[in-house]
Amino acid sequence: MSREDQRRTVRVQREELIKELIATYSKAFDRLPSLDLSERTLAKLAQLIINSREAAIQVLEEEIEAPLITSAPTPP
């Protein structure tokens, strides 16, 4: 597999995982109203879910497949 094909595969996998995580977190939010918890506890749980979602997705949004500079620059 060429380097470009590998980069494309990694990008597609990152994007797919982000979509799956968004769906998972949406389901978690949808369940919150059905829980028998006080508003304060629900707010804390919601904030925890938001923080977790942002941290998980932020890491995946970093483009790891970008080409790296592998040779030293030529002197002027």
C-alpha positions as a printed Julia matrix, in Angstrom:
76×3 Matrix{Float64}:
   0.0    0.0    0.0
   1.43   3.38  -0.96
   2.02   6.09   1.63
  -0.83   8.13   0.17
  -3.18   5.14   0.43
  -2.1    4.62   4.03
  -2.75   8.28   4.86
  -6.17   8.09   3.25
  -7.02   4.93   5.19
  -5.97   6.49   8.49
  -7.98   9.66   7.76
 -11.1    7.65   6.88
 -10.77   5.57  10.05
 -10.37   8.68  12.22
 -13.42  10.28  10.63
 -15.48   7.12  11.05
 -14.54   6.81  14.72
 -15.48  10.45  15.3
 -18.93   9.78  13.81
 -19.35   6.7   16.0
 -18.33   8.62  19.11
 -20.76  11.44  18.34
 -23.56   8.88  18.0
 -22.57   7.18  21.26
 -22.48  10.45  23.18
 -25.82  11.49  21.68
 -27.37   8.28  22.98
 -25.91   8.98  26.41
 -27.48  12.45  26.42
 -30.81  11.04  25.27
 -30.85   8.72  28.3
 -30.31  11.53  30.83
 -33.96  12.63  31.16
 -35.05   9.08  32.0
 -32.69   8.84  34.96
 -34.14   9.41  38.4
 -31.54  11.96  39.46
 -31.69  15.45  40.9
 -31.15  18.37  38.54
 -27.79  19.09  40.17
 -26.59  15.5   39.68
 -27.88  15.48  36.09
 -26.01  18.71  35.41
 -22.78  17.24  36.78
 -23.23  14.09  34.73
 -24.01  16.1   31.6
 -20.87  18.19  32.1
 -18.81  15.04  32.58
 -20.18  13.61  29.34
 -19.48  16.87  27.48
 -15.91  17.0   28.76
 -15.32  13.37  27.86
 -16.76  13.85  24.36
 -14.64  16.91  23.68
 -11.44  15.22  24.89
 -12.05  12.07  22.86
 -12.93  13.87  19.65
 -10.25  16.55  19.97
  -7.5   13.92  19.99
  -8.97  12.23  16.91
  -9.27  15.5   15.01
  -5.49  15.9   15.04
  -4.23  14.93  11.62
  -1.65  12.23  12.34
  -1.42  11.1    8.74
   0.03  14.37   7.43
   3.37  13.87   5.76
   6.33  14.41   8.04
   9.49  16.27   7.13
  12.02  13.46   7.06
  15.07  15.16   5.63
  17.13  18.01   6.93
  16.8   21.31   5.09
  19.53  22.08   2.6
  21.9   24.85   3.73
  21.7   28.15   1.83
